[in-house]
Amino acid sequence: MTRAATPGGRIDALRRGLTRTWEVLRGSDLAVRPFRPGEDGPLASFSPPDDEREVDRYWVNAPYAYVVITYDDAESAHRYYAVEPVLDEFERDLLDRVVDDIRDPLLYREGTGKTDEETLREELERLLEAYGLDVEMATFHAVAYYLYRDFRGYGKVDPLLNDRHIEDVSCDGYDLPIFVYHDEYTDIRTNVSFGREELDNYVIRLAQQSGRHVSVGDPMVETTLPDGSRAELALGEEVTPRGSAFTIRQYAEDPFTPIDLVEYGTFSVEQMAYFWLCIEHNKSLIFAGGTASGKTTSMNAVSMFIPPRAKVLTIEDTRELSLYHDNWLSSITRERRYEGADIDMYDLLRSALRHRPEYIIVGEVRGDEAITLFQAMNTGHTTFSTMHADSIETVINRLENEPINVPRAMVQSLDMLSVQTLTRSDDQRVRRAKTIGEIGGIDQRTGELDYSSAFEWDAETDAFRRNDSALLTEIADERGWSRSELLREVRRRERFLEHARRLGVTDYRTFTALINEYYADPERAMDRLEARVEDADVEVTGGVAVAGGGRGDDAPRDGDSG
């Protein structure tokens, strides 16, 4: 006979039950405080598999979640491990109970002036007290983390989307590991995956979070998530035989500036000064390249050269562009739901012309809207856009043929073409402006469109070569500048950008403010920037340089949580 079956055992069980009932009825007084790693111990720990060696470790959501990168010598591949708080059986049961009980109270906590995280923690504390539980702080904070991750974050994928080093998150189907594109380790397999029902529900949730609808009858959705990431969703096995799938492309919270692109080697200072002068003088531009070559990023960056107070109108399928510009009207296409009509890029572009903008920026040209875009160029509007093509010749062919069909006479109203590529340099994937071309007129002898290269990238030396520019000569004629005056202005802008680079001006608001200051008074802006550089040089030479580590300096130790 077991102890529980004896009279004494039954009495003990009854006593524990009565005590537990009394605690629940009485409630508890939970003293919630911030998590203290030294006292509360680690929330998560991780040791690499025996056949893998650790090469990197860093926080993505301290003190809750961090990432460990390992290397498998046998497979010659990196592995990505998202490490989150570990829950024991009691904590998992508690989380399930809280998830059910917390939903309704949250509906009535809107408009409290508190953040979502504060509201969730307050409700969690109230529920635990109502349960009569006096849990340890490690348990409270671990449960609070998962509540916020699942209610307001992105569930299992949340650590990946909080990793500033990840550009792309790809899930290819049921029970398959998610892959990410890491800015240092490139394509890498993670320890995150979804089961069948879990993945179907997750794809539906992503669509709902972005205000879209996805179903078996309409299984594909392209959308923008609340954090600005771009997502492509597929539900079920109708179009993706291995099951529901999604790809999330992350964008920096703050857009890259021209200085950032110079630092990354995508463009040179000379090229950025060239763009600056051309954009000021209303030259139209298309960025072309393959997938992930940085077309939209570059277009957004050079748009910071647009003069202040000029009216700018942007047209996109999904929100990607971000400008620090006072006179900016943003518009996004709309897909028809249960009533109303589709509003596509062609509709938005026609409407845009009635707003009389000086600059029109279109996310990507694919079809009918291109005709209207080139009509806008012909009527004096400066336009920027992107398209998929790998050379100047391909761009022209795509524009002149199905499904775009822009007449050759209209194509010549385009001034510049920047063709970008995603390539490898020193075993790293890099983005480079392969060529910056200028579109000329139609050759009367051959009937073909003339074009030339203002800049070309030499892959062997990883350097940019400058050629003669007909556009700069055209600008000099418009302004009445001599050749020496043109060169002096170009060099002054190159010097201005080089100074901004030395000062590390990479915040897009600060950079745009500097450009606006230059437009107001070039000489004064140049003098002030040079003075700042001189002061910075004095500080550097007057002090002692200290070599610091990278992100590993504040990376979590094994089992560390703060």
C-alpha positions as CSV (number, residue, x, y, z in Angstrom):
1,M,0.0,0.0,0.0
2,T,1.4,3.4,-1.0
3,R,1.7,6.3,1.5
4,A,-1.1,8.2,-0.4
5,A,-3.5,5.3,0.1
6,T,-3.0,5.1,3.9
7,P,-5.4,7.1,6.2
8,G,-2.5,9.3,7.2
9,G,-1.6,10.0,3.6
10,R,-5.2,10.9,2.7
11,I,-5.3,13.3,5.7
12,D,-2.0,14.9,4.6
13,A,-3.3,15.3,1.0
14,L,-6.6,16.8,2.4
15,R,-4.6,19.2,4.6
16,R,-2.5,20.3,1.6
17,G,-5.6,20.8,-0.5
18,L,-7.3,22.9,2.2
19,T,-4.1,25.0,2.7
20,R,-3.9,25.6,-1.1
21,T,-7.6,26.5,-1.2
22,W,-7.1,29.0,1.6
23,E,-4.1,30.5,-0.1
24,V,-6.0,31.0,-3.3
25,L,-9.0,32.5,-1.4
26,R,-6.8,34.7,0.7
27,G,-4.6,35.7,-2.3
28,S,-0.9,36.7,-2.0
29,D,1.0,39.9,-1.8
30,L,3.7,39.6,-4.6
31,A,6.5,42.0,-4.2
32,V,7.5,42.5,-7.9
33,R,10.9,44.1,-8.5
34,P,13.4,44.4,-11.4
35,F,15.3,41.2,-12.3
36,R,18.6,40.9,-10.6
37,P,20.9,38.5,-12.3
38,G,23.2,38.1,-9.3
39,E,20.4,37.2,-6.9
40,D,17.8,35.6,-9.2
41,G,20.3,33.5,-11.3
42,P,20.3,33.2,-15.1
43,L,17.1,32.9,-17.0
44,A,18.7,31.0,-19.8
45,S,21.8,29.0,-20.4
46,F,23.4,27.3,-23.4
47,S,26.2,24.9,-24.2
48,P,27.2,24.2,-27.8
49,P,26.8,20.6,-29.1
50,D,30.0,18.5,-28.7
51,D,30.8,18.6,-32.5
52,E,30.4,22.4,-32.7
53,R,32.6,25.3,-31.3
54,E,31.2,28.6,-30.2
55,V,32.4,31.6,-32.3
56,D,30.1,34.4,-31.1
57,R,27.6,35.3,-28.4
58,Y,25.6,38.5,-27.9
59,W,22.3,39.9,-26.5
60,V,19.3,40.5,-28.6
61,N,16.9,41.3,-25.7
62,A,18.8,41.5,-22.4
63,P,18.4,40.0,-19.9
64,Y,16.1,37.5,-21.5
65,A,17.3,36.4,-24.9
66,Y,20.6,36.1,-26.6
67,V,22.2,34.5,-29.6
68,V,25.0,32.0,-29.8
69,I,26.8,31.4,-33.1
70,T,28.7,28.1,-33.5
71,Y,30.8,26.5,-36.2
72,D,30.5,22.8,-37.3
73,D,33.9,21.8,-38.7
74,A,32.5,18.6,-40.2
75,E,29.9,20.4,-42.3
76,S,31.9,23.6,-42.7
77,A,28.8,25.6,-41.6
78,H,27.8,28.1,-39.0
79,R,24.8,27.5,-36.7
80,Y,22.6,30.1,-35.1
81,Y,21.0,29.4,-31.7
82,A,18.3,31.7,-30.3
83,V,18.5,31.2,-26.5
84,E,15.4,32.2,-24.4
85,P,14.4,31.7,-20.8
86,V,13.9,28.0,-19.9
87,L,10.6,27.1,-18.3
88,D,10.1,24.1,-16.0
89,E,6.8,22.1,-16.0
90,F,5.2,24.3,-13.4
91,E,6.2,27.5,-15.2
92,R,4.8,26.2,-18.5
93,D,1.5,25.3,-16.9
94,L,1.4,28.7,-15.2
95,L,2.1,30.4,-18.5
96,D,-0.8,28.5,-20.2
97,R,-3.1,29.4,-17.4
98,V,-2.1,33.1,-17.5
99,V,-2.5,33.3,-21.3
100,D,-6.1,32.2,-21.0
101,D,-7.0,34.5,-18.0
102,I,-5.2,37.6,-19.1
103,R,-6.9,38.1,-22.5
104,D,-10.1,39.7,-21.3
105,P,-8.6,42.1,-18.8
106,L,-6.3,43.4,-21.5
107,L,-9.3,44.4,-23.6
108,Y,-10.3,46.9,-20.9
109,R,-6.8,48.4,-20.2
110,E,-6.6,50.5,-23.3
111,G,-5.8,54.2,-22.9
112,T,-4.0,53.9,-19.5
113,G,-1.0,55.9,-20.7
114,K,1.3,52.9,-20.0
115,T,3.3,50.8,-22.4
116,D,2.1,47.4,-23.5
117,E,4.9,45.8,-21.5
118,E,4.0,47.7,-18.3
119,T,0.3,46.7,-18.7
120,L,1.2,43.0,-19.2
121,R,3.4,43.0,-16.1
122,E,0.7,44.6,-14.0
123,E,-1.9,42.1,-15.1
124,L,0.5,39.2,-14.5
125,E,1.2,40.5,-11.0
126,R,-2.6,40.8,-10.3
127,L,-3.3,37.3,-11.6
128,L,-0.5,35.7,-9.6
129,E,-1.8,37.4,-6.4
130,A,-5.3,36.2,-7.2
131,Y,-4.0,32.7,-7.7
132,G,-2.3,32.9,-4.2
133,L,1.1,32.3,-5.7
134,D,4.3,33.8,-4.3
135,V,6.6,33.0,-7.1
136,E,10.3,33.7,-7.4
137,M,11.3,36.8,-9.4
138,A,13.1,34.5,-12.0
139,T,9.7,32.8,-12.6
140,F,7.8,36.1,-12.8
141,H,10.2,37.7,-15.3
142,A,10.4,34.5,-17.4
143,V,6.6,34.3,-17.7
144,A,6.4,38.0,-18.3
145,Y,8.9,37.7,-21.2
146,Y,6.9,35.0,-22.9
147,L,3.6,36.9,-22.4
148,Y,5.0,40.0,-24.1
149,R,6.8,38.0,-26.8
150,D,3.6,36.2,-27.8
151,F,1.1,39.0,-27.3
152,R,3.0,42.0,-28.7
153,G,6.1,40.5,-30.2
154,Y,6.6,37.9,-33.0
155,G,6.5,34.6,-31.0
156,K,9.3,32.2,-31.7
157,V,10.8,34.5,-34.4
158,D,11.0,37.5,-31.9
159,P,14.7,37.0,-31.0
160,L,15.6,36.8,-34.7
161,L,13.8,40.0,-35.5
162,N,15.4,41.7,-32.5
163,D,18.9,40.8,-33.9
164,R,20.2,43.9,-35.6
165,H,22.6,41.8,-37.6
166,I,19.9,39.9,-39.4
167,E,18.6,41.2,-42.8
168,D,16.4,38.3,-43.8
169,V,14.3,35.5,-42.1
170,S,13.1,32.6,-44.2
171,C,10.8,29.7,-43.2
172,D,10.4,27.2,-46.0
173,G,7.7,24.8,-44.5
174,Y,6.6,22.5,-41.8
175,D,9.2,21.3,-39.3
176,L,12.0,22.8,-41.3
177,P,14.7,25.0,-39.6
178,I,14.4,28.7,-40.2
179,F,17.3,30.3,-42.1
180,V,18.5,33.8,-41.6
181,Y,20.9,36.1,-43.5
182,H,23.4,37.4,-41.0
183,D,25.5,40.5,-42.0
184,E,28.7,38.6,-40.8
185,Y,28.0,34.9,-41.2
186,T,25.7,35.2,-44.3
187,D,23.1,32.4,-44.8
188,I,22.9,30.4,-41.6
189,R,20.5,27.7,-40.1
190,T,18.8,28.4,-36.8
191,N,17.4,26.2,-34.1
192,V,13.9,27.7,-34.6
193,S,11.2,25.7,-36.5
194,F,7.4,25.4,-36.6
195,G,5.1,22.3,-36.6
196,R,2.1,22.1,-39.1
197,E,-0.7,23.7,-37.1
198,E,1.7,26.1,-35.3
199,L,3.1,27.4,-38.6
200,D,-0.4,27.8,-40.2
201,N,-1.6,29.8,-37.2
202,Y,1.6,31.9,-37.2
203,V,1.2,32.9,-40.9
204,I,-2.4,33.9,-40.3
205,R,-1.3,35.9,-37.3
206,L,1.4,37.8,-39.2
207,A,-1.2,38.7,-41.8
208,Q,-3.6,39.9,-39.2
209,Q,-1.0,41.9,-37.4
210,S,-0.4,43.8,-40.6
211,G,-4.1,44.3,-41.3
212,R,-4.2,41.8,-44.2
213,H,-6.2,38.6,-44.8
214,V,-4.8,35.3,-45.9
215,S,-6.7,32.1,-46.5
216,V,-6.5,28.8,-48.4
217,G,-8.5,30.5,-51.2
218,D,-6.2,33.5,-51.2
219,P,-3.0,32.0,-49.9
220,M,-0.3,34.5,-50.9
221,V,0.1,38.0,-49.3
222,E,2.8,40.6,-49.5
223,T,2.6,43.0,-46.7
224,T,4.5,45.3,-44.2
225,L,4.6,44.2,-40.5
226,P,4.0,46.8,-37.7
227,D,7.8,47.2,-37.2
228,G,8.3,48.2,-40.8
229,S,9.7,44.8,-42.0
230,R,8.5,43.5,-45.3
231,A,6.9,40.1,-45.3
232,E,5.9,37.6,-48.0
233,L,3.4,35.0,-46.7
234,A,2.1,31.7,-48.1
235,L,-0.6,29.6,-46.3
236,G,-1.0,25.9,-46.6
237,E,0.3,23.6,-49.4
238,E,-1.6,25.1,-52.3
239,V,1.4,27.1,-53.7
240,T,4.2,25.9,-51.3
241,P,4.1,22.1,-51.3
242,R,6.3,21.8,-48.2
243,G,3.7,23.8,-46.2
244,S,3.1,27.4,-45.1
245,A,6.0,29.6,-45.6
246,F,7.2,33.2,-44.9
247,T,10.1,35.5,-45.6
248,I,10.6,38.6,-43.6
249,R,13.0,41.3,-44.8
250,Q,14.2,43.6,-42.1
251,Y,15.0,47.3,-42.6
252,A,17.0,49.5,-40.3
253,E,14.9,51.6,-37.9
254,D,16.8,54.6,-39.2
255,P,17.4,54.6,-43.0
256,F,21.0,54.5,-44.3
257,T,22.5,57.8,-45.3
258,P,24.9,58.5,-48.2
259,I,27.7,58.5,-45.6
260,D,26.7,54.9,-44.5
261,L,26.8,53.7,-48.1
262,V,30.3,55.3,-48.6
263,E,31.5,53.6,-45.5
264,Y,30.2,50.2,-46.7
265,G,31.9,50.8,-50.1
266,T,28.7,50.7,-52.1
267,F,29.5,54.2,-53.5
268,S,32.4,56.6,-53.3
269,V,32.4,60.2,-52.0
270,E,32.8,61.4,-55.6
271,Q,29.7,59.5,-56.7
272,M,27.6,60.9,-53.9
273,A,28.7,64.4,-54.7
274,Y,27.7,63.7,-58.3
275,F,24.2,62.5,-57.2
276,W,23.9,65.5,-55.0
277,L,24.5,68.0,-57.8
278,C,22.3,66.2,-60.2
279,I,19.4,65.8,-57.8
280,E,19.5,69.5,-56.9
281,H,19.2,70.2,-60.6
282,N,16.2,68.0,-61.1
283,K,17.8,65.0,-62.9
284,S,15.7,61.9,-62.9
285,L,17.2,58.6,-61.7
286,I,16.5,54.9,-61.7
287,F,18.3,52.4,-59.5
288,A,18.6,48.9,-61.1
289,G,19.9,45.6,-59.8
290,G,19.1,42.1,-58.7
291,T,17.3,41.0,-55.5
292,A,18.9,42.3,-52.3
293,S,21.4,44.5,-54.2
294,G,20.3,47.6,-52.2
295,K,18.3,49.5,-54.8
296,T,15.6,50.9,-52.4
297,T,18.2,51.6,-49.7
298,S,20.3,53.6,-52.1
299,M,17.3,55.5,-53.5
300,N,16.2,56.4,-50.0
301,A,19.7,57.6,-49.1
302,V,20.2,59.9,-52.1
303,S,16.7,61.3,-51.6
304,M,18.2,63.1,-48.6
305,F,19.9,65.4,-51.2
306,I,16.5,66.8,-52.2
307,P,16.4,70.5,-51.5
308,P,14.4,71.6,-48.4
309,R,10.8,72.6,-48.9
310,A,10.7,71.0,-52.4
311,K,7.4,69.0,-52.5
312,V,8.1,65.3,-52.5
313,L,5.6,62.5,-53.1
314,T,6.4,58.8,-52.6
315,I,4.4,55.9,-54.1
316,E,4.9,52.3,-52.8
317,D,3.4,48.9,-52.6
318,T,4.7,48.4,-49.1
319,R,6.1,51.1,-46.9
320,E,9.9,51.2,-47.1
321,L,10.9,54.8,-47.8
322,S,11.6,57.1,-44.9
323,L,12.5,60.8,-45.5
324,Y,13.3,63.6,-43.0
325,H,11.6,66.1,-45.2
326,D,9.0,68.7,-44.2
327,N,7.0,68.8,-47.4
328,W,6.6,65.0,-48.0
329,L,3.4,63.2,-49.0
330,S,3.6,59.4,-48.7
331,S,1.1,57.1,-50.5
332,I,0.7,53.3,-50.5
333,T,-1.4,51.1,-52.8
334,R,-4.5,49.3,-51.4
335,E,-5.8,45.9,-52.3
336,R,-9.6,45.6,-52.5
337,R,-11.2,43.8,-49.6
338,Y,-14.9,43.2,-49.3
339,E,-16.0,46.4,-50.9
340,G,-14.4,49.3,-52.8
341,A,-11.8,49.1,-55.5
342,D,-8.1,48.4,-55.8
343,I,-5.9,51.4,-55.7
344,D,-2.7,50.5,-57.6
345,M,0.5,52.4,-58.4
346,Y,-1.0,53.7,-61.6
347,D,-3.9,55.3,-59.7
348,L,-1.6,56.8,-57.1
349,L,0.7,58.2,-59.8
350,R,-2.1,59.8,-61.7
351,S,-3.3,61.3,-58.5
352,A,0.2,62.4,-57.6
353,L,0.5,64.6,-60.6
354,R,-2.5,66.6,-59.4
355,H,-0.6,67.4,-56.2
356,R,2.0,69.2,-58.3
357,P,5.1,67.6,-56.7
358,E,8.5,68.6,-57.7
359,Y,10.0,65.1,-56.9
360,I,8.1,61.8,-57.4
361,I,9.6,58.7,-55.8
362,V,8.1,55.4,-57.0
363,G,9.1,52.2,-55.1
364,E,9.4,50.0,-58.2
365,V,8.3,50.2,-61.8
366,R,6.8,47.0,-63.3
367,G,4.0,47.9,-65.7
368,D,1.5,50.5,-66.8
369,E,2.6,53.0,-64.2
370,A,5.9,53.4,-66.0
371,I,4.2,55.2,-68.9
372,T,2.8,57.7,-66.5
373,L,6.1,58.0,-64.7
374,F,7.9,58.9,-67.9
375,Q,5.1,61.3,-68.9
376,A,5.8,63.0,-65.6
377,M,9.5,63.2,-66.5
378,N,8.6,64.8,-69.8
379,T,6.5,67.4,-68.1
380,G,9.2,68.6,-65.8
381,H,8.8,66.4,-62.7
382,T,11.9,64.8,-61.2
383,T,11.4,61.1,-60.6
384,F,13.3,58.4,-58.8
385,S,12.5,54.7,-59.0
386,T,13.9,51.2,-58.9
387,M,13.6,48.1,-61.2
388,H,15.1,44.7,-61.5
389,A,17.9,44.6,-64.1
390,D,21.6,43.9,-64.2
391,S,22.9,46.4,-66.8
392,I,22.0,49.6,-68.6
393,E,21.1,47.6,-71.7
394,T,18.7,45.4,-69.7
395,V,17.0,48.4,-68.2
396,I,16.4,50.0,-71.6
397,N,15.2,46.7,-73.0
398,R,12.8,46.2,-70.1
399,L,11.4,49.7,-70.4
400,E,10.9,49.5,-74.2
401,N,9.3,46.0,-74.2
402,E,6.4,44.1,-72.6
403,P,4.9,44.6,-70.1
404,I,6.2,48.1,-69.6
405,N,6.2,49.4,-73.2
406,V,7.6,52.9,-72.8
407,P,8.3,54.5,-76.2
408,R,11.9,55.1,-76.9
409,A,11.3,58.9,-77.3
410,M,10.1,59.0,-73.7
411,V,12.9,56.8,-72.3
412,Q,15.4,59.5,-73.3
413,S,13.8,61.8,-70.7
414,L,15.5,59.6,-68.0
415,D,18.8,61.2,-67.0
416,M,20.7,58.6,-64.9
417,L,20.9,54.9,-64.2
418,S,22.7,53.4,-61.3
419,V,23.2,49.6,-61.6
420,Q,24.0,47.8,-58.4
421,T,25.2,44.3,-57.7
422,L,25.4,42.0,-54.7
423,T,28.8,40.3,-55.1
424,R,31.7,38.8,-53.1
425,S,34.9,40.6,-52.0
426,D,37.5,39.0,-49.7
427,D,35.0,36.2,-49.0
428,Q,32.3,38.6,-47.9
429,R,29.1,39.5,-49.7
430,V,29.1,43.2,-50.5
431,R,27.0,45.6,-52.5
432,R,28.6,47.8,-55.1
433,A,27.4,50.3,-57.7
434,K,28.6,48.5,-60.8
435,T,28.0,51.5,-63.1
436,I,26.4,54.9,-63.1
437,G,25.2,55.6,-66.6
438,E,23.8,58.7,-68.3
439,I,21.1,58.4,-70.9
440,G,21.6,60.5,-74.1
441,G,19.4,61.1,-77.1
442,I,18.4,58.8,-79.9
443,D,21.2,58.2,-82.4
444,Q,19.8,59.5,-85.7
445,R,21.9,57.0,-87.7
446,T,21.0,53.8,-85.9
447,G,17.8,54.8,-84.1
448,E,19.2,53.4,-80.9
449,L,19.4,55.2,-77.5
450,D,22.8,56.6,-76.7
451,Y,24.2,56.2,-73.2
452,S,27.5,56.5,-71.4
453,S,29.1,55.7,-68.1
454,A,29.9,58.4,-65.6
455,F,31.4,56.0,-63.1
456,E,32.4,52.3,-63.3
457,W,33.4,49.8,-60.6
458,D,36.6,47.8,-61.1
459,A,36.1,44.4,-59.4
460,E,39.8,43.6,-59.4
461,T,40.8,46.7,-57.4
462,D,37.4,47.2,-55.7
463,A,37.6,50.9,-56.8
464,F,35.5,53.3,-58.8
465,R,36.7,55.0,-62.0
466,R,35.3,58.4,-63.0
467,N,34.6,59.2,-66.6
468,D,33.5,62.4,-68.4
469,S,29.9,63.4,-67.5
470,A,27.6,65.0,-70.0
471,L,25.1,65.8,-67.2
472,L,27.6,67.8,-65.2
473,T,28.4,69.8,-68.4
474,E,24.7,70.3,-68.9
475,I,24.3,71.6,-65.3
476,A,27.2,74.0,-65.8
477,D,25.5,75.4,-69.0
478,E,22.2,75.8,-67.1
479,R,24.0,77.7,-64.3
480,G,26.3,79.7,-66.5
481,W,29.4,78.1,-64.8
482,S,32.8,77.8,-66.4
483,R,34.5,74.5,-66.3
484,S,36.6,75.6,-63.4
485,E,33.6,76.8,-61.5
486,L,31.8,73.5,-62.0
487,L,34.9,71.5,-60.8
488,R,35.2,73.8,-57.8
489,E,31.6,73.2,-56.8
490,V,31.9,69.4,-57.2
491,R,35.1,69.4,-55.1
492,R,33.5,71.5,-52.4
493,R,30.6,69.0,-52.1
494,E,33.1,66.1,-52.1
495,R,35.0,67.8,-49.3
496,F,31.7,68.5,-47.4
497,L,30.7,64.8,-47.5
498,E,34.3,63.7,-46.6
499,H,34.1,66.0,-43.5
500,A,30.7,64.5,-42.6
501,R,32.2,61.1,-43.0
502,R,35.1,61.9,-40.7
503,L,32.7,63.2,-38.1
504,G,30.6,60.0,-38.3
505,V,27.4,61.8,-39.3
506,T,25.3,58.8,-40.0
507,D,22.0,59.8,-38.4
508,Y,19.6,60.6,-41.2
509,R,18.1,63.6,-39.4
510,T,21.5,65.1,-38.7
511,F,22.7,64.4,-42.2
512,T,19.6,66.0,-43.8
513,A,20.0,69.0,-41.5
514,L,23.6,69.5,-42.7
515,I,22.5,69.3,-46.4
516,N,19.7,71.8,-45.7
517,E,22.3,74.1,-44.1
518,Y,24.4,73.8,-47.2
519,Y,21.5,74.8,-49.4
520,A,20.9,77.9,-47.3
521,D,24.5,79.1,-47.2
522,P,27.2,76.9,-48.7
523,E,30.2,78.9,-47.5
524,R,28.9,79.2,-43.9
525,A,28.0,75.5,-43.8
526,M,31.4,74.5,-45.1
527,D,33.2,76.8,-42.6
528,R,31.2,75.4,-39.7
529,L,31.8,71.8,-40.7
530,E,35.5,72.3,-41.2
531,A,35.7,73.9,-37.8
532,R,34.0,70.8,-36.3
533,V,36.5,68.6,-38.0
534,E,39.5,70.6,-36.7
535,D,38.1,70.4,-33.2
536,A,37.6,66.7,-33.5
537,D,41.2,66.3,-34.8
538,V,42.5,68.2,-31.8
539,E,40.6,66.0,-29.4
540,V,41.9,62.8,-31.1
541,T,45.5,63.9,-31.2
542,G,45.3,65.3,-27.7
543,G,44.1,62.1,-26.2
544,V,45.1,58.4,-26.1
545,A,43.5,56.0,-28.5
546,V,42.1,52.9,-26.9
547,A,41.5,49.8,-28.9
548,G,38.0,48.4,-28.0
549,G,36.3,45.2,-28.8
550,G,33.2,44.7,-30.8
551,R,29.9,43.4,-29.7
552,G,31.6,40.6,-27.8
553,D,32.5,43.1,-25.0
554,D,29.0,43.1,-23.6
555,A,28.0,39.6,-24.8
556,P,26.4,37.3,-22.2
557,R,28.6,34.8,-20.6
558,D,27.3,31.2,-20.5
559,G,24.2,31.2,-18.3
560,D,24.6,35.0,-17.7
561,S,21.4,37.1,-17.8
562,G,22.5,40.7,-17.3
